[in-house]
């Protein structure tokens, strides 16, 4: 949990929006770890640690399996679901796909309209 907090703390600072833990129901139904609320709509976040013991191919297989639940989330709550991949670098957790930050910013702008 400490590692995940580090990642979502980084995202909060970079995006300037509060990131909240998803309710257990959302985790089970939509495979969402965290969310950002924008004008009554929600953006879903799925944080995946990438370590030596976790193969990227397994993560992408899981992502494919979760696609339908993420589409359902978007239909019901208006916002997309984003994957944030994290890893340890020099003893600190870092976001391995930093391009996702700009993608989330774009989604925030869309939902604010």
C-alpha positions as CSV (number, residue, x, y, z in Angstrom):
1,X,0.0,0.0,0.0
2,X,2.9,2.4,0.7
3,X,4.2,1.9,-2.8
4,X,0.8,2.6,-4.3
5,X,0.4,5.7,-2.2
6,X,3.7,7.0,-3.5
7,X,2.5,6.6,-7.1
8,X,-0.9,8.1,-6.6
9,X,0.7,10.9,-4.5
10,X,3.0,11.6,-7.5
11,X,-0.1,11.7,-9.8
12,X,-2.0,14.1,-7.4
13,X,0.9,16.5,-7.5
14,X,1.3,16.4,-11.2
15,X,-2.4,16.6,-12.1
16,X,-3.5,18.9,-9.3
17,X,-6.6,16.8,-8.5
18,X,-7.4,14.7,-5.5
19,X,-7.1,11.0,-6.2
20,X,-9.3,8.8,-4.0
21,X,-9.3,5.0,-3.3
22,X,-12.1,3.2,-5.2
23,X,-14.8,1.6,-3.1
24,X,-14.5,-2.2,-2.9
25,X,-17.5,-2.6,-5.2
26,X,-15.7,-0.6,-7.9
27,X,-12.6,-2.8,-7.5
28,X,-14.7,-5.9,-7.9
29,X,-17.0,-4.7,-10.7
30,X,-14.8,-2.4,-12.7
31,X,-11.2,-3.3,-11.7
32,X,-10.5,0.2,-10.5
33,X,-8.0,1.0,-7.7
34,X,-8.5,4.8,-7.5
35,X,-10.6,7.5,-9.1
36,X,-10.6,11.2,-9.8
37,X,-14.0,13.0,-9.7
38,X,-14.6,15.7,-12.3
39,X,-17.9,17.6,-12.3
40,X,-19.9,14.5,-11.2
41,X,-18.1,12.1,-13.5
42,X,-15.2,9.8,-12.7
43,X,-11.9,8.8,-14.2
44,X,-10.7,5.3,-13.2
45,X,-7.1,4.5,-12.3
46,X,-5.6,1.0,-12.3
47,X,-2.0,0.9,-10.8
48,X,0.1,-2.0,-11.7
49,X,3.5,-2.6,-10.2
50,X,6.0,-4.0,-12.7
51,X,8.8,-5.9,-10.9
52,X,11.3,-8.5,-11.9
53,X,8.8,-11.2,-10.8
54,X,5.9,-9.8,-12.8
55,X,5.9,-10.3,-16.6
56,X,4.6,-7.5,-18.8
57,X,3.0,-10.0,-21.0
58,X,0.8,-11.2,-18.0
59,X,-0.1,-7.5,-17.3
60,X,-1.2,-7.0,-20.9
61,X,-3.2,-10.2,-20.9
62,X,-5.0,-9.0,-17.7
63,X,-5.6,-5.6,-19.3
64,X,-7.3,-7.3,-22.2
65,X,-9.5,-9.3,-19.8
66,X,-10.4,-6.1,-17.9
67,X,-11.4,-4.2,-21.0
68,X,-15.1,-4.9,-20.8
69,X,-15.3,-3.9,-17.1
70,X,-13.5,-0.6,-18.0
71,X,-15.9,0.0,-20.9
72,X,-18.8,-0.5,-18.5
73,X,-17.2,2.0,-16.0
74,X,-16.9,4.6,-18.8
75,X,-20.5,4.1,-19.8
76,X,-21.8,4.4,-16.3
77,X,-19.5,7.1,-14.9
78,X,-18.4,9.1,-18.0
79,X,-14.6,8.9,-17.7
80,X,-12.0,6.5,-19.1
81,X,-9.9,4.1,-17.1
82,X,-6.1,4.5,-17.2
83,X,-3.3,2.1,-16.4
84,X,-0.4,3.4,-14.4
85,X,2.7,1.1,-14.4
86,X,5.1,1.6,-11.5
87,X,8.5,0.2,-10.7
88,X,11.3,0.8,-8.3
89,X,14.1,2.9,-9.6
90,X,17.0,3.9,-7.3
91,X,15.0,2.8,-4.3
92,X,12.0,5.0,-5.2
93,X,8.7,4.1,-6.9
94,X,8.3,5.8,-10.3
95,X,5.7,5.9,-13.0
96,X,7.0,3.8,-15.9
97,X,4.5,5.2,-18.4
98,X,4.7,9.0,-17.8
99,X,2.8,9.7,-21.0
100,X,-0.3,8.5,-19.2
101,X,-0.2,11.8,-17.2
102,X,-0.9,13.9,-20.3
103,X,-3.6,11.4,-21.4
104,X,-5.3,11.8,-18.0
105,X,-5.0,15.6,-18.3
106,X,-6.7,15.4,-21.7
107,X,-9.5,13.4,-20.2
108,X,-9.9,15.9,-17.3
109,X,-10.3,18.7,-19.9
110,X,-12.9,16.7,-21.8
111,X,-14.9,16.0,-18.6
112,X,-14.8,19.6,-17.5
113,X,-16.5,20.8,-20.7
